[in-house]
């Protein structure tokens, strides 16, 4: 990331001038390479990589992944719509999530996506009754077109050894069902004329850097899937979720080859298509959040470098204490001088929260204001988790594409404008009290 940022420093300055800061910039070539590495790792098996949109659902990124053959793992009907809009075929789209509304389930069934990952017995019965009403409303429905294809998310009760906010594979977490409940659900679905169990799923957490909990989970869930075969329920898809971590600081990411081989070792003799749902590992290290230094502030104890990006633009540091290495970008690409460095600084944003801190005690030269800093590895859960808190406007997104003619930038989403941000409320205001507005 640092090499990319420094090599493209003049272009990044130009982009910051054109589109303003804060600004997300993605290395599209890196996204492509990351996706192809996943495909390569599982190439010996029938497999489908379903990119997890929650990491970054920009349509241009989705389109690029669609062209490479990606499927989509979605957690809301909005994500399903985005995936389809970007050209990901419906038979590669799966819909997961612990709280699906009836209207979302109905739309997903109408769209005839690959399957829904079910999170509880209650949800299974809800899906069944929605599928039934859909079938009743159709004339001459064929069984294939009316049965809802489902997979069950099983919670293996295994500690993924990651941040507690993004750990999902323990029974204390809200996700999935235990093995006994899963068995009962499969038996129920198998007997139902409205449900077709086609897959089994687990996902134990995100930013995982230890392989053994994943392998242990896969082993446990494969055992369950084998026991289902013995009951006459044969599945087609073995969905191993996402969760592979990247290097933000000093972590050692799991090698994709070891991951794939480890998972495959638990599936010997089985013919299921493997589905995996990576998000962060595809886009995380492609993204840079560019921000401009507003100025410095000294207190008796501290030096603060204040930048124009805030926790609303990139909330991972405030929410998880995450580290996104700041890279000081000089216009000519040269390293900035660090002789006689001043006291380390906290890099902070303008949001009215004490948690609006990107990093603490970081070695930076004196800042005049106007310098450009890039927060690295911000491609995943950066823009997708951004908000408009403090009436701030969501930043623009730019992709850098590389071909035989070199690198060129394309705008993927322009920055939100103030007018756009108030349009909806102005309309409400106008229809609720037209006179008030006229008087202004
Ligand atoms: N599949 C399921 C069922 C998931 O819950 C998730 C992530 C993924 C796939 C993709 O996981 P990944 O490969 O990206 O680790 N906002 C947090 C991460 C939340 C992850 C939620 N689930 C962060 O910024 O670290």
Boltz pocket constraint, residues with backbone or C-beta under 6 A from the ligand:
constraints:
  - pocket:
      binder: B
      contacts: [[A, 52], [A, 54], [A, 55], [A, 73], [A, 96], [A, 166], [A, 203], [A, 205], [A, 206], [A, 207], [A, 241], [A, 242], [A, 243], [A, 244], [A, 277], [A, 278], [A, 279], [A, 280], [A, 281], [A, 316], [A, 320], [A, 380], [A, 381], [A, 385]]
      max_distance: 6.0
